[in-house]
Amino acid sequence: NKDFGVSQTDADNSGLAPITIAGGYRSTGITALHRVNLTENLHMLAEFGVEFYSDDIQTSDIAREDYEFETGVSVVWDF
């Protein structure tokens, strides 16, 4: 319920449909990560991932789609 549940009180205030998710299987996903060593201590990481939600989560108004894409770029300094 933490990420996708909507209590009756929250539903009354937001207009979303109330839903209680009991727990269990959440999703399946995969992430690809590419690392480039710019210098001995400076590294850049690029990330791309996709996550497919379970049927319970798909019924929540908070989950607008039945999947989620994630991308990211990070710069890391190695001490």
C-alpha positions as CSV (number, residue, x, y, z in Angstrom):
1,N,0.0,0.0,0.0
2,K,3.0,2.3,0.5
3,D,3.5,3.2,-3.2
4,F,0.2,2.3,-4.9
5,G,-2.5,2.0,-2.3
6,V,-5.1,4.7,-1.8
7,S,-7.0,4.9,1.5
8,Q,-10.7,6.0,1.6
9,T,-9.6,9.3,3.2
10,D,-7.0,9.9,0.5
11,A,-9.6,9.0,-2.1
12,D,-12.1,11.5,-0.7
13,N,-9.4,14.3,-0.8
14,S,-7.9,13.4,-4.2
15,G,-10.6,12.0,-6.4
16,L,-8.6,8.8,-6.9
17,A,-10.4,5.5,-6.5
18,P,-9.7,3.8,-3.2
19,I,-7.6,0.6,-3.4
20,T,-6.0,-1.7,-0.8
21,I,-3.1,-3.9,-2.0
22,A,-2.5,-6.8,0.2
23,G,1.1,-7.4,-0.8
24,G,2.9,-10.1,-2.7
25,Y,4.3,-9.9,-6.2
26,R,5.0,-6.3,-7.2
27,S,6.8,-6.3,-10.6
28,T,9.4,-7.7,-12.9
29,G,12.1,-5.6,-14.5
30,I,15.4,-5.4,-16.2
31,T,18.1,-2.7,-16.0
32,A,21.2,-2.2,-18.3
33,L,24.1,-0.2,-17.0
34,H,27.1,1.1,-19.0
35,R,30.2,2.4,-17.3
36,V,32.9,4.6,-18.9
37,N,36.2,5.3,-17.1
38,L,36.9,8.9,-18.0
39,T,40.1,9.1,-15.9
40,E,41.6,6.9,-13.2
41,N,39.2,8.3,-10.6
42,L,36.3,9.8,-12.7
43,H,33.6,7.5,-14.1
44,M,30.4,8.0,-15.9
45,L,27.5,5.6,-15.7
46,A,24.4,5.5,-18.0
47,E,21.4,3.4,-16.9
48,F,18.2,2.3,-18.7
49,G,15.6,0.1,-17.2
50,V,12.0,-1.1,-17.6
51,E,9.6,-2.5,-15.0
52,F,6.3,-4.3,-15.6
53,Y,3.8,-4.1,-12.8
54,S,1.6,-6.9,-11.5
55,D,-2.2,-7.0,-12.1
56,D,-2.9,-5.7,-8.6
57,I,-0.8,-2.6,-9.1
58,Q,-2.2,-2.0,-12.6
59,T,-5.6,-1.4,-11.1
60,S,-4.4,1.5,-8.9
61,D,-5.0,5.0,-10.2
62,I,-1.5,5.9,-9.1
63,A,0.0,3.6,-11.7
64,R,-0.9,5.4,-14.9
65,E,0.6,2.6,-17.0
66,D,1.3,-1.1,-16.5
67,Y,5.0,-0.4,-16.9
68,E,7.7,2.2,-16.0
69,F,10.8,3.3,-17.8
70,E,13.8,4.6,-16.0
71,T,16.9,6.4,-17.4
72,G,19.8,8.0,-15.6
73,V,23.3,9.4,-16.0
74,S,25.7,9.6,-13.0
75,V,29.2,10.9,-12.6
76,V,31.2,9.1,-9.9
77,W,34.5,10.1,-8.3
78,D,36.5,7.1,-6.9
79,F,38.6,8.0,-3.9
